[in-house]
């Protein structure tokens, strides 16, 4: 997945413990689970932020919670569109879920772009 034109400008980065194996999950949406660990976000939910580190379960990872972050798209998203999260933790155009940000640099499904998190 090449990164083209995308950039990051984090304003708030949180740390947490990986609730699952995130070695292949950088730049997907994460949420705090009931244990306070970071889990992959489900479809249409509010998120804690975007997972920054590809780590295994139980390891510390960073999550950008506010600002601009790289992200992986689950469908084609254009710059300026509001986004929500799909069942795989990827970012898609807002439909019926909760708006979590605005696309800054768009792309096709599985491409890396960036979003401004709300």
Order of alpha helices (4+ residues) and beta strands (2+ residues): beta-beta-beta-beta-beta-beta-beta-beta-beta
